[in-house]
């Protein structure tokens, strides 16, 4: 390994997951099974992907861990919060994502992962009715209790570092408002005055994580860390942040396929996306106020790839629609349909149809592993604030919208950003600059 400036991954790495549902338990079970040699962490780029480093006679292709000092999966310790009290084994069985043969070998370890009481406000997720919650707390008291949880977890488990990941439900849409989210001072004032309209519970988790020296990853489309106040806090605490929304199924397809249309200089008149799923995420998104948050996230992808202002003949009149439908019989098996109307030479129309029958948690689990390991890596490299190189994993990548900065949603450009960050942290030169 070429010597970079990243601090070594010494000791145990704690991963605290907000939400102990299908995604979290599939992630935990997979890691525990992989450690026993009973499963393979397929889909995790940190475990399988290779990056070219060097040029000419010095060129070679290496796994991430051969370039940078990634934390080892054997050093991971799990913690979680959830509104339901069931331990990770019970939650995994209830989720019905994994078969018994893939859960039972690590039953003892999963049973020891018991969720802490969640900081929860039912107004932000009306379809959730769990009672394992911190009762009667103001927003600032939520922050203080969550900080204690992180402190206790770190001390009890003897951890060197902790990463906090949000894998809980989508909250109702909280639009950015400068008066409450514009500065850290304004955010803290809103928390201390118990402003429940402008301060979502997820913001309390993010604030607690960052102030306790933990990178924070937002895996839902919640506003949470995508506000200047949180950017300021991340700068102050010198901690990495990233979000929003794990890029699993349909948006993964969109971020990879839209560049094909653009690169070929074909026109796009419409893109209709619809999904059916039956897990807890689908239940929450069946509430219009919660779906609005997801819709904003999903709609942002296409327009930043196929830009009307750059090619009005091709993309000046796109009709883009996204639908999510709760359908209990499918449970975690999600089906996404994309109906794409394109046009070519002399304006003649054509159609593309994509039917993606995927498994939501199976696609999400490796993202949690990659994001946890890479955000921990970034922290040890002294990187803080928004980690744009993690955009590859996220539906609606964070960017400084106050300065007119645009999100990079093109999957292949995102991959270049990821590779170059790994190269730089490993002491190599970035050599595939985005045009």
VOLOVEX-475021 format. One line per 5 residues: their letters; for each residue x, y, z of C-alpha. Coordinates in Angstrom, 3 decimals. Last residue first. Example, Ala and Ser with C-alpha at 12.3 -4.5 7.8 and 13.67 -1.06 7.14 Angstrom:
// residues 2
SA> 13.670:-1.060:7.140 ~ 12.300:-4.500:7.800
//
This chain:
// residues 435
XXXXX> -15.362:17.430:-18.020 ~ -14.902:15.344:-14.868 ~ -11.236:14.695:-14.081 ~ -9.919:11.184:-14.470 ~ -6.378:11.427:-13.161
XXXXX> -6.547:12.048:-9.444 ~ -3.000:11.512:-8.260 ~ -2.079:8.801:-5.766 ~ -1.421:9.116:-2.017 ~ -4.114:6.682:-0.918
XXXXX> -6.482:9.488:0.116 ~ -6.048:10.989:-3.354 ~ -6.769:7.704:-5.127 ~ -9.861:7.021:-2.994 ~ -11.160:10.529:-3.727
XXXXX> -10.422:10.046:-7.429 ~ -12.360:6.812:-7.554 ~ -15.420:8.320:-5.892 ~ -15.450:11.412:-8.120 ~ -15.099:9.199:-11.211
XXXXX> -17.999:7.071:-9.985 ~ -20.152:10.181:-9.590 ~ -19.343:11.166:-13.182 ~ -20.456:7.713:-14.269 ~ -23.670:7.828:-12.276
XXXXX> -24.684:11.262:-13.601 ~ -26.337:12.915:-10.611 ~ -23.810:15.650:-9.785 ~ -25.686:18.203:-7.693 ~ -25.432:21.808:-8.777
XXXXX> -23.787:24.677:-6.912 ~ -25.713:27.958:-7.123 ~ -24.056:29.331:-3.999 ~ -26.943:28.705:-1.567 ~ -27.494:25.307:-3.224
XXXXX> -24.266:24.003:-1.695 ~ -24.514:20.354:-2.670 ~ -25.999:17.183:-1.191 ~ -26.643:14.242:-3.463 ~ -30.291:13.344:-4.131
XXXXX> -30.407:9.616:-4.811 ~ -27.239:8.644:-2.922 ~ -24.489:6.041:-3.293 ~ -22.471:7.712:-6.054 ~ -22.793:11.028:-4.197
XXXXX> -20.156:9.720:-1.741 ~ -17.458:11.792:-3.476 ~ -19.460:14.892:-2.503 ~ -18.529:14.496:1.159 ~ -20.316:17.470:2.743
XXXXX> -18.381:18.865:5.707 ~ -15.153:17.302:6.903 ~ -12.092:15.554:5.511 ~ -9.294:14.999:8.021 ~ -8.201:11.729:6.426
XXXXX> -9.428:9.816:9.460 ~ -12.841:11.433:8.979 ~ -12.856:10.460:5.294 ~ -12.071:6.835:6.179 ~ -14.958:6.746:8.659
XXXXX> -17.169:8.172:5.904 ~ -15.862:5.459:3.568 ~ -16.478:2.579:5.973 ~ -19.995:3.693:6.932 ~ -20.979:4.582:3.370
XXXXX> -19.696:1.284:1.988 ~ -21.422:-0.834:4.639 ~ -24.696:1.068:4.391 ~ -24.594:0.809:0.583 ~ -24.067:-2.945:0.873
XXXXX> -27.397:-3.237:2.745 ~ -29.476:-1.088:0.357 ~ -29.653:-3.461:-2.628 ~ -30.642:-6.458:-0.519 ~ -32.975:-4.196:1.475
XXXXX> -34.997:-3.137:-1.563 ~ -35.129:-6.424:-3.424 ~ -35.481:-5.801:-7.139 ~ -37.832:-6.458:-10.000 ~ -36.758:-3.762:-12.446
XXXXX> -39.042:-3.356:-15.461 ~ -37.560:-0.984:-18.018 ~ -39.460:0.292:-21.062 ~ -37.892:2.379:-23.835 ~ -40.005:4.084:-26.473
XXXXX> -39.384:5.798:-29.793 ~ -40.626:8.996:-31.456 ~ -39.444:10.541:-34.769 ~ -38.126:14.073:-34.220 ~ -36.166:14.382:-37.466
XXXXX> -33.662:11.798:-36.177 ~ -34.477:10.705:-32.658 ~ -37.159:10.859:-30.012 ~ -37.496:9.456:-26.523 ~ -40.417:8.362:-24.371
XXXXX> -39.356:6.434:-21.295 ~ -41.656:4.173:-19.281 ~ -39.852:3.075:-16.140 ~ -41.410:0.399:-14.001 ~ -40.093:-0.440:-10.537
XXXXX> -40.954:-3.530:-8.561 ~ -39.929:-3.846:-4.929 ~ -39.644:-7.110:-3.056 ~ -39.529:-5.987:0.584 ~ -43.236:-6.813:1.217
XXXXX> -44.744:-7.633:-2.178 ~ -48.173:-8.606:-0.779 ~ -48.393:-5.237:1.057 ~ -48.733:-2.941:-2.011 ~ -47.944:0.672:-1.180
XXXXX> -47.630:2.674:-4.390 ~ -44.808:5.047:-5.292 ~ -45.209:7.397:-8.273 ~ -42.745:9.627:-10.143 ~ -43.531:11.873:-13.140
XXXXX> -41.215:13.712:-15.523 ~ -42.609:15.458:-18.609 ~ -39.584:16.804:-20.483 ~ -40.027:19.901:-22.656 ~ -36.668:21.531:-23.336
XXXXX> -34.658:18.326:-23.243 ~ -33.552:17.682:-26.829 ~ -34.108:20.946:-28.689 ~ -33.436:22.894:-25.465 ~ -29.963:21.367:-25.077
XXXXX> -27.975:23.290:-22.451 ~ -30.897:25.092:-20.779 ~ -33.026:21.945:-20.758 ~ -30.435:19.907:-18.874 ~ -30.549:16.128:-19.190
XXXXX> -28.399:15.100:-16.222 ~ -29.529:17.632:-13.599 ~ -33.153:17.271:-14.686 ~ -33.138:13.501:-14.292 ~ -32.028:13.183:-10.691
XXXXX> -34.022:15.876:-8.868 ~ -37.373:14.161:-9.259 ~ -36.426:11.309:-6.951 ~ -35.530:13.467:-3.961 ~ -38.507:15.820:-4.268
XXXXX> -40.774:12.783:-4.590 ~ -39.355:11.172:-1.464 ~ -40.188:14.228:0.674 ~ -43.631:14.506:-0.914 ~ -44.236:10.829:-0.135
XXXXX> -44.090:11.675:3.577 ~ -46.853:14.286:3.361 ~ -48.914:12.005:1.090 ~ -48.899:9.047:3.559 ~ -48.370:5.889:1.532
XXXXX> -44.670:6.641:1.949 ~ -44.835:5.347:5.520 ~ -46.348:2.022:4.425 ~ -43.854:1.674:1.566 ~ -40.952:2.143:3.979
XXXXX> -42.520:-0.415:6.314 ~ -42.470:-2.988:3.506 ~ -45.004:-3.482:0.715 ~ -43.501:-2.164:-2.503 ~ -44.825:-0.905:-5.832
XXXXX> -42.956:1.631:-7.910 ~ -43.731:4.046:-10.745 ~ -41.513:6.070:-13.029 ~ -42.745:8.047:-16.045 ~ -40.090:9.689:-18.189
XXXXX> -41.162:12.025:-20.974 ~ -40.036:13.944:-24.056 ~ -36.375:12.987:-24.203 ~ -34.256:13.687:-27.276 ~ -31.263:11.632:-28.348
XXXXX> -27.788:13.118:-28.282 ~ -26.164:9.655:-27.786 ~ -24.431:10.897:-24.631 ~ -27.703:12.304:-23.278 ~ -29.710:9.135:-23.825
XXXXX> -26.941:6.995:-22.316 ~ -26.547:9.496:-19.451 ~ -30.245:8.914:-18.587 ~ -29.564:5.191:-18.185 ~ -27.134:5.237:-15.251
XXXXX> -28.801:7.834:-13.022 ~ -32.197:6.386:-13.952 ~ -31.256:2.779:-13.133 ~ -29.822:3.780:-9.754 ~ -32.946:5.916:-9.260
XXXXX> -35.128:2.843:-9.756 ~ -33.362:0.582:-7.343 ~ -30.963:1.481:-4.521 ~ -29.685:5.019:-4.191 ~ -29.795:5.551:-0.411
XXXXX> -31.442:8.903:0.353 ~ -29.631:12.181:0.935 ~ -26.920:12.425:2.028 ~ -23.411:12.933:3.378 ~ -21.647:14.385:6.416
XXXXX> -17.984:14.340:7.439 ~ -16.861:15.749:10.806 ~ -14.605:18.707:11.559 ~ -16.785:19.666:14.592 ~ -17.090:23.283:13.451
XXXXX> -17.216:22.392:9.746 ~ -19.902:19.767:10.383 ~ -21.804:22.320:12.481 ~ -21.630:24.885:9.680 ~ -22.852:22.337:7.159
XXXXX> -25.644:21.549:9.621 ~ -26.735:25.191:9.733 ~ -26.400:25.512:5.929 ~ -29.076:22.835:5.356 ~ -28.909:19.367:3.816
XXXXX> -28.174:17.718:7.159 ~ -31.824:16.917:8.039 ~ -33.900:17.589:4.859 ~ -35.126:13.989:4.820 ~ -34.636:11.975:1.597
XXXXX> -33.615:8.886:3.607 ~ -30.101:7.476:4.101 ~ -28.670:10.533:5.857 ~ -25.062:9.735:6.808 ~ -23.442:11.273:9.899
XXXXX> -19.741:11.193:10.810 ~ -19.282:10.968:14.583 ~ -17.404:13.428:16.800 ~ -19.994:13.652:19.575 ~ -21.168:17.063:18.340
XXXXX> -21.655:15.534:14.889 ~ -23.738:12.622:16.134 ~ -25.953:14.721:18.431 ~ -26.696:17.276:15.699 ~ -27.482:14.528:13.192
XXXXX> -29.765:12.690:15.609 ~ -31.574:15.912:16.556 ~ -31.988:16.789:12.879 ~ -33.661:13.405:12.367 ~ -36.299:14.399:14.935
XXXXX> -37.395:17.246:12.618 ~ -36.872:20.852:13.640 ~ -39.015:23.344:11.694 ~ -42.470:22.497:13.028 ~ -41.368:21.106:16.369
XXXXX> -39.740:24.345:17.525 ~ -38.733:23.319:21.040 ~ -37.315:26.721:21.991 ~ -33.884:25.092:22.459 ~ -34.075:23.394:19.061
XXXXX> -35.096:26.590:17.270 ~ -32.288:28.497:18.997 ~ -29.817:25.786:18.033 ~ -30.858:26.023:14.385 ~ -30.616:29.814:14.370
XXXXX> -27.134:29.717:15.910 ~ -26.023:27.063:13.428 ~ -27.040:29.291:10.562 ~ -29.649:29.244:7.778 ~ -31.899:26.514:9.140
XXXXX> -34.475:28.424:11.189 ~ -34.797:31.855:9.568 ~ -33.270:30.532:6.296 ~ -36.105:28.123:5.715 ~ -35.394:24.806:4.009
XXXXX> -38.554:22.828:3.415 ~ -39.441:20.049:5.875 ~ -41.179:17.229:4.002 ~ -42.651:14.562:6.234 ~ -40.118:12.037:7.467
XXXXX> -38.877:9.061:5.468 ~ -38.463:6.044:7.697 ~ -35.308:4.818:9.377 ~ -31.923:3.929:7.901 ~ -30.051:6.982:9.222
XXXXX> -26.380:6.150:9.741 ~ -24.153:7.204:12.657 ~ -20.415:6.427:12.556 ~ -18.428:5.758:15.743 ~ -14.673:5.624:16.438
XXXXX> -12.274:4.101:18.972 ~ -14.866:1.886:20.594 ~ -14.649:0.167:23.982 ~ -18.147:-1.296:23.725 ~ -19.487:0.236:26.945
XXXXX> -17.677:3.547:26.413 ~ -18.682:4.167:22.788 ~ -22.254:3.038:23.391 ~ -22.517:5.172:26.530 ~ -21.278:8.292:24.717
XXXXX> -23.598:7.667:21.761 ~ -26.619:7.213:24.025 ~ -25.641:10.291:26.067 ~ -25.562:12.350:22.867 ~ -28.996:10.997:21.984
XXXXX> -30.349:12.144:25.354 ~ -28.923:15.651:24.916 ~ -30.287:15.997:21.381 ~ -33.736:14.816:22.432 ~ -33.614:17.334:25.322
XXXXX> -33.023:20.042:22.714 ~ -36.083:18.912:20.733 ~ -38.213:18.839:23.868 ~ -38.766:15.485:25.483 ~ -41.992:13.941:26.748
XXXXX> -41.174:10.306:26.066 ~ -38.091:8.770:24.500 ~ -39.543:6.072:22.287 ~ -40.026:2.319:22.285 ~ -43.794:2.798:21.713
XXXXX> -44.065:1.968:18.013 ~ -46.954:3.412:15.991 ~ -45.528:4.379:12.578 ~ -48.091:5.448:9.954 ~ -47.997:9.093:11.097
XXXXX> -44.291:9.578:10.403 ~ -43.327:13.186:11.161 ~ -46.333:13.900:13.379 ~ -45.406:10.751:15.307 ~ -42.374:12.486:16.749
XXXXX> -39.519:10.168:17.667 ~ -36.187:10.147:19.468 ~ -35.860:6.378:19.623 ~ -35.368:4.190:22.673 ~ -32.260:2.081:22.289
XXXXX> -32.520:-0.948:20.054 ~ -31.161:-4.277:21.254 ~ -28.262:-5.895:19.412 ~ -27.561:-8.908:21.652 ~ -30.164:-10.974:19.801
XXXXX> -28.241:-10.398:16.561 ~ -25.071:-11.952:17.967 ~ -26.882:-15.064:19.253 ~ -28.826:-15.466:16.000 ~ -25.731:-15.418:13.800
XXXXX> -26.104:-18.917:12.326 ~ -29.926:-18.525:12.454 ~ -30.161:-15.625:10.006 ~ -29.104:-16.928:6.590 ~ -30.667:-20.376:7.038
XXXXX> -33.843:-18.666:8.268 ~ -34.270:-16.901:4.943 ~ -33.709:-13.166:4.630 ~ -36.184:-10.404:3.771 ~ -39.031:-11.500:6.025
XXXXX> -38.888:-8.251:8.052 ~ -40.231:-10.049:11.147 ~ -37.290:-12.464:11.193 ~ -34.822:-9.581:10.921 ~ -36.642:-7.619:13.638
XXXXX> -36.568:-10.582:16.030 ~ -32.849:-11.050:15.417 ~ -32.128:-7.304:15.700 ~ -33.888:-7.029:19.065 ~ -37.555:-6.050:19.232
XXXXX> -38.275:-2.786:21.093 ~ -40.034:-0.900:18.253 ~ -39.420:2.849:17.868 ~ -35.826:2.077:16.931 ~ -32.286:3.047:17.852
XXXXX> -29.245:0.977:16.915 ~ -25.806:-0.317:17.818 ~ -23.407:-2.496:15.876 ~ -19.706:-3.210:16.414 ~ -17.411:-3.421:13.389
XXXXX> -13.815:-4.610:13.823 ~ -14.237:-7.863:11.882 ~ -15.492:-5.814:8.911 ~ -12.039:-4.244:8.697 ~ -11.732:-0.449:8.733
XXXXX> -10.260:0.859:5.510 ~ -6.595:1.865:5.361 ~ -6.370:3.176:1.765 ~ -5.047:1.736:-1.513 ~ -5.009:-2.022:-0.856
XXXXX> -8.267:-1.692:1.107 ~ -9.908:-0.142:-1.970 ~ -9.009:-3.135:-4.137 ~ -6.200:-2.516:-6.627 ~ -5.703:-2.262:-10.363
XXXXX> -2.191:-1.426:-11.511 ~ -0.415:1.104:-13.706 ~ 3.266:1.785:-12.947 ~ 4.384:0.819:-16.471 ~ 2.080:3.470:-17.900
XXXXX> -0.017:5.206:-15.292 ~ -0.698:4.928:-11.566 ~ -3.826:3.690:-9.836 ~ -6.716:1.804:-11.421 ~ -9.518:1.074:-9.009
XXXXX> -10.897:-2.326:-8.036 ~ -14.361:-2.980:-6.626 ~ -15.039:-5.998:-4.425 ~ -15.081:-5.264:-0.678 ~ -15.343:-1.469:-0.637
XXXXX> -17.716:-1.768:-3.587 ~ -20.241:-3.656:-1.499 ~ -22.698:-5.316:-3.900 ~ -21.796:-8.816:-2.786 ~ -20.815:-9.089:0.874
XXXXX> -20.383:-12.895:0.662 ~ -22.013:-15.278:3.093 ~ -21.011:-18.015:5.553 ~ -17.368:-16.982:6.024 ~ -18.035:-16.200:9.677
XXXXX> -17.329:-12.498:9.144 ~ -19.591:-12.611:6.090 ~ -22.467:-13.839:8.267 ~ -22.025:-10.948:10.721 ~ -21.830:-8.407:7.895
XXXXX> -24.889:-9.848:6.163 ~ -26.908:-9.963:9.376 ~ -26.143:-6.335:10.152 ~ -27.076:-5.080:6.687 ~ -30.255:-7.159:6.478
XXXXX> -31.099:-5.944:9.979 ~ -30.641:-2.290:9.013 ~ -32.600:-2.470:5.759 ~ -35.537:-4.464:7.127 ~ -36.020:-2.486:10.327
XXXXX> -33.719:-1.428:13.154 ~ -33.924:2.318:12.559 ~ -31.203:4.857:13.286 ~ -28.064:2.791:12.820 ~ -25.075:3.153:15.114
XXXXX> -21.902:1.773:13.564 ~ -19.075:1.443:16.069 ~ -15.565:0.936:14.729 ~ -13.192:-1.051:16.948 ~ -9.471:-0.401:17.249
XXXXX> -7.089:1.259:14.817 ~ -8.028:2.276:11.296 ~ -4.771:4.065:10.511 ~ -4.698:7.854:10.012 ~ -4.891:8.860:6.370
XXXXX> -1.866:10.739:5.005 ~ -1.100:8.345:2.185 ~ 1.563:5.622:2.115 ~ 1.340:3.414:-0.941 ~ 0.000:0.000:0.000
//
